[in-house]
Amino acid sequence: MCQPSDLKLGRSIAEGAFAEVFRALLWGQRVAVKRLMTEREGVDAESLRRELLHETRLLSRLSHPCIITVIGYTTSPAQLILEVLNGTSYDLARGFYNGSAPSTALLEPLVDLLAGCAYLHARSPPILHRDLKPPNVLHDARGRCKLCDFGTAIELPPTAPRPTEWIGSQLYIAPEVDRQEAYALPADVFSVG
């Protein structure tokens, strides 16, 4: 656990429904800080804090070159400290389509995405990301892609009932998720496709 005073927040680099991500310095090291926006009207701040703690615990147990690395967290304000990356898969795609990258380079981000998913799905118990989409695939300076935003990810123990709740982003969710039927690892595979 870090102290909020250890962080020097910089500019905002992304914003979601319940969190904002900033560039920051932690003890002189460049990091990204995911800060909850608990002050918004109608927000259940305690639920958001539990979700961020879940994401922190889950990420702290993962170690793969295609999964974002957690560095630490703070509790007040609720913040997750992560390795800083260079942009989203959208940024990489712009480079492919404007001709600044060779066409064969399109395969490398896909291989990274599939490797990250395979790692999650091969864990014991398997982990279902549940929100795979281009903004949740970041890249580093060398173009290596990494999965991020594990706030809705869950473990799938073999004896547990399969989830049925609608979670994800409309353009990327599997049909069974959209119908609120029981789903499992194939839902992530659909999102990747």
N, C-alpha and C positions, 0 to 999 in steps of 0.2 A: 504494500500500500504506500502511495506517495502522499505528500502533503500538497494541497492546492498552491501553497506559496512556492513550491519547487517548480511550478510551471510558469512560463511566460507565454501567454497566448498571443498568437499573431492573427492573420486574417482568416475569415471564414472561407472554407473551400467547398462545402456541401451542406445542404439542409434537407432534412426529411420531415415527416409529419410530426415526430416527437423528439428529434435530436438534431444538433448542428455539429459539424466537424470543422475544427480549426487546425491550422498549422501552429506549432508551438515549439518551445525549447524546454527540455527537461534536463537539468544539470549540464547544459551546453550541447545536448544531443537533439537533433531535429526529430520531432515526433508529430503524430496526429492525435488530436484529442476529440473524442466523441462526447459531447455534453448534452445531457437531457434538457429539454425545454419544459420543465415542470410548472412554470408559471403561467402557461397558456390556459385560457378559460376552458373549463370542462375537462381538463386533463386529470386523470387519476395518478397523481405523483407517486404514490406508494407502489402501484402496479408497475409503473415505468422503472422505478428503482429496482424492483425485484427482477424485471426483465433484463436490465443492464447487469445486475449481479449474476444472473443466469448466463448471459453472454460472456462475461468475464471468466466465470468458472469453466465454462465449456472451452473457450479459446485457450485458457491456461493449460489444458490437458492435450492440446493439439500441437503437433510439430511436423510440418510438411512445407516444402518450398513453394507450394501453390496455395497456402492458407496464410492469411495475414497473421502477423505475430503480435501478441499482446505484451505490453511492457509493464503496465501497472494500472492502477485505478485510484480514484479518490471517492470518498463517500459524501462529502458536503463541500461543494456541489458534487452531484453524482456524475462522474466522468470516467471514461475508459481511455487509457493511453495506449496507442498503437504505433507500430512502425509507420513512417510516412512513405507514401508511394506517390507516383508521378501523375496519375490520372486514371480514367476509367477506360473500359474497352471501347467506348465511343471514340475516345481520343485516338486510340490505335487505329480504329477503322477509318477515321478521317485521313490518316497517313497512307493507308492502303489505297483509298479511292482517289486521293489527289496525286498519286504516282510517286510519293516519296519513299515507298517501301516496295520491295519485290513481291510479286504475287504469291510466291511460295511462303512468304512470311505470314500469310493468313492462317496457315496450319499451326504455327507455334502457339498462339493464344488458345486455340481450340484444344490442343494437346494439354496445355496447362490446366484449362478448365476441367477437362475430363480426368486428369490426374488428381486434381483436388477433390472432385466428386468421388472417384474410386477410393481414395483414401478415407473419406468420410463414411462411405457405404461399407467399407471393409472393416471398420472398427467393431469392437465388441463391447457394448451393443452398437449397431450401426447408427449413424447420425443422418437425419434428414434435414437438409438446409431449409427448405420450404419457401425461399424467396430468391431463387436464382434468376438474375436479370442483368443486362449490361451494366447498370450503375453499381452492381454489387460484385463486379469483376474489375479489380484495379490492376495497374501494371507498375513495375519499377522502371528505373532508368535504362535497363537493358531490354525491356519489353516483356519480361517474365510476368505472367498474369497470376493473380492471387485472389481467392474468394474472400469476401468480407461480409459484414453485417449478419451476424449469427443470432440476432435478437429473437427470431422466431424458430430457430433450429431446435430440434428435439432428438432425443435418443429413442430408438425403437427396440426395446427388449423383446425377445422372441415370444414371450408369453403375454405381453401387454396388448390391450385392444388397440387397433389401428385408429389413428386420428380421423375425424370427420369434419372438423371445423374448416371454414373457408379462410385460408391464410395464404398470402402471396400478393402478386401483382397481376391484375386482370389479363394483360397481354401474354403472360408467361405461365399461367397455371394450367395444370393437367385437367382434362375433362372430368375426372372423378372428383377432384377437389372442387371444381365449379359446381358439381351436382351435390356436393357435401356427402359423398359416399366415403366409405373407408378407403384410405390410401396408404401407400408405403413408398419405398425407394424409387419405383418407376415414376413417381410424380416429379422428382428432381430431374430424372432423365428426360422427361417431356420438356421441362423448362429449359434444359440445355439445348434441345433441338430447336 
